[in-house]
Amino acid sequence: MSFTWNTFGWINLGIDLLAVLLSLGAVFYALRRWNPDARFTFVTFKICVRALVVALCGWLPVIGYIGGIVGFSLMARLGWTTATVTIPLVCLYLARSRRMPWLAVVAIALVAVKYYGEVWEPSNLEVERVEVRLPGLKRKVKLVHLSDLQTDMIGPLHERVRREANAFNPDLVLFTGDLINHPSLAEVAGDWLAGFEPVGRKYFVTGDIDGGFATEGLLRRAGFEMLDGRRQVIQATGAQLTLLGVDIWDWREPGYLARLADGSPRPRLLLSHRPDAALIVGDAVDFVLSGHTHGGQVCLPLWGPIVTLSNVARRIAAGGLHRIGQVQLLVSRGLGWEGHLAPRVRTFCRPHLILVELLPQPAADTRSAPLASRR
C-alpha cells in the first residue's frame, strides 16, 4: 500500500495487505471480546496497542528465518505499514464506532506523514556545493559526486540531477556505488548515466548491490570507468591529482589502501562506497568520497539517522563534509532508497547531489580546513 509502484510492487502489496488484515483482525477481535462498550476509554487504547503488538510479533519467526538485509527490510516495511495504514484505519473505525471524531484527525495526520515520506521528501532534491582545500593541488578542479541511485524508475528528480551536474561544467563525475535495485532497470539507468557530460572522465566504484547484473558492461556503454582496485593519475585543467578506487571488500584488508596509494602523486582522492574506509586510511589519502548510508534515509528531527549501517559516527553518516583525523570525508546521502522489501521512504533526509570544488591550499594554511556551503 504505497503511493508509488516499483519493481517489487506486487510482492510488497501482498505483504502489506496480509499485514493490515492480520492486524485489523487482531484489533477487532480484542475490542469485541474485552471492550465491547461503545465509549472510547483508556482501556480501549491499551487493547488496540496490545493487539497491534501481538500481530507484529507474529511476524518475528518469518523475519528471523529470512535474516540479513531482507529480513531487516521486511521488519521496516511492517513497521511503516502499521504506522501509516493500519493505525489510520483503526482510528477511523474508532472515530465512527466510539463517537470520537478527533481520531479522524489523527488518521489524516498519519496518512499525511505517509505522503510526505513516500512522495514529497524523496522528490525534494538538495544540491550541496562544497569547497575542499587540498595540499599539493595547483588549480581548481570541479567534481560531481553521485551515489546510491537505487531507484525503481528514472523520473523528474533524476533529470534535474543531470541538468544541475552538467550546468556545473565539472572536470570529473564520480559515482560511489549502488546503482540499481533490480537488473530490469539496467538499460534505463545506463541511458541516464550516459547523459552526464564532464570535461574529463567519469569513474565508478561498486557498492553492496552492484554484483547482480553486468555492471561493467553497462558502465562502459555509459562512458564510466570502473576504478575498483585501481589508481588513476588525472590531469585536469592543468592540475594533477590521483584517484584511488576500492570495492566493498578490499578496503578491509590491512595495508591494502596504503599499498594502493604508495608512490602516487598528491593530492590523493579515494572513492569508497562505505565511509568506514576513512577510519583506517591514515595519511595514505587526503580526501575520501563515499555513500552507502543514505544519510540514514529515515531520520528524526533533532535526532538524525535511526540506522546508518556504518561504523562512522551518526553525525558523519548523516551526510556532508567532515574530518576524521587528517582526512576529509564527504558522505553522500544518495538519490534513492533501500530496495528489496523495504518501504520506499525518506524522512528529514533529502536526496543528495554534491558539487565539489577542489581548491589549492594556501602555503600558510597548515590546517587544511574544509569550507562548505549549501543551496
FENNOR-V641768 format. One record per residue. NEAR is the number of other ideal C-beta (glycine too) atoms within 12 Angstrom. D_LAST is the distance of its C-alpha to the last C-alpha in whole Angstrom. Layout:
((NEAR,D_LAST) (NEAR,D_LAST))
//
This chain:
((31,34) (32,30) (25,28) (29,28) (16,30) (33,30) (24,33) (30,34) (20,34) (14,38) (23,38) (33,36) (21,37) (17,40) (35,39) (30,37) (19,41) (25,43) (38,41) (31,41) (20,44) (27,45) (37,43) (30,45) (22,48) (31,48) (37,47) (26,49) (20,52) (27,51) (32,51) (18,54) (13,56) (19,55) (26,54) (17,55) (16,55) (15,53) (16,52) (27,48) (18,49) (11,47) (18,49) (31,48) (25,44) (18,46) (29,48) (35,45) (23,43) (23,45) (32,46) (36,42) (22,42) (21,46) (32,44) (30,41) (20,44) (19,46) (30,43) (18,43) (12,46) (22,44) (26,41) (15,43) (12,45) (20,42) (15,40) (16,37) (21,34) (24,35) (22,37) (23,34) (32,32) (35,35) (31,35) (32,31) (42,32) (37,35) (31,33) (40,31) (41,33) (38,35) (33,33) (35,31) (36,35) (40,38) (36,37) (31,36) (32,39) (39,41) (34,40) (25,41) (25,44) (33,45) (22,43) (17,46) (23,49) (27,49) (16,48) (23,44) (17,42) (16,39) (27,39) (22,38) (16,35) (25,34) (28,34) (20,32) (19,29) (27,30) (26,30) (18,26) (26,25) (32,26) (22,24) (24,21) (34,22) (32,23) (22,21) (22,18) (30,16) (42,17) (29,16) (23,13) (30,10) (31,7) (30,6) (30,6) (26,7) (37,10) (29,13) (41,17) (32,20) (39,23) (29,27) (26,29) (33,26) (21,27) (20,24) (24,21) (38,20) (32,17) (47,17) (44,15) (51,16) (52,17) (44,19) (42,21) (46,21) (41,24) (34,24) (32,27) (27,26) (27,23) (23,22) (16,19) (33,16) (33,18) (21,18) (22,15) (39,14) (31,17) (20,16) (28,12) (36,14) (22,17) (18,15) (30,14) (22,17) (35,18) (34,21) (41,21) (44,20) (48,21) (51,21) (51,22) (47,25) (40,25) (46,25) (39,27) (36,29) (26,32) (21,34) (17,34) (30,31) (28,31) (20,32) (25,29) (38,26) (29,28) (19,28) (34,24) (37,24) (21,26) (23,24) (40,21) (23,22) (34,22) (21,24) (27,25) (29,26) (37,25) (40,25) (43,26) (49,27) (39,29) (42,28) (32,30) (31,30) (36,31) (20,35) (21,36) (22,36) (19,36) (31,33) (23,34) (14,35) (31,32) (33,30) (17,33) (19,33) (33,29) (24,29) (38,28) (28,30) (31,31) (37,30) (34,32) (23,34) (24,34) (30,32) (31,31) (21,31) (33,29) (20,29) (30,26) (24,26) (14,29) (29,27) (26,29) (39,28) (34,29) (46,27) (44,29) (41,29) (43,31) (33,31) (32,31) (20,35) (26,36) (39,33) (19,35) (17,38) (11,39) (16,39) (26,37) (34,34) (23,36) (18,38) (32,36) (34,34) (18,37) (14,38) (27,35) (25,33) (27,30) (38,27) (39,27) (50,25) (47,26) (55,24) (50,26) (45,25) (42,26) (49,24) (32,27) (45,28) (41,26) (25,29) (28,32) (36,31) (22,32) (20,32) (34,32) (42,28) (38,26) (48,23) (51,22) (51,20) (55,21) (52,20) (45,23) (46,22) (47,19) (44,18) (35,21) (44,20) (37,22) (29,20) (17,22) (11,20) (6,21) (16,22) (26,20) (30,21) (26,25) (27,26) (31,24) (31,28) (32,27) (19,29) (32,26) (21,25) (24,23) (24,20) (33,20) (38,20) (33,17) (46,15) (36,13) (37,15) (30,18) (27,21) (30,25) (18,27) (22,27) (37,25) (40,21) (44,20) (45,17) (46,17) (52,15) (47,15) (47,17) (48,17) (46,20) (43,22) (39,26) (37,29) (31,32) (38,33) (38,30) (40,28) (40,25) (39,23) (40,20) (34,19) (28,16) (39,15) (33,13) (39,13) (43,11) (43,11) (46,11) (37,11) (40,13) (35,15) (43,18) (28,20) (26,23) (27,24) (14,26) (10,30) (9,30) (15,27) (11,28) (14,26) (29,23) (19,21) (29,17) (22,14) (23,11) (17,7) (18,4) (13,0))
//
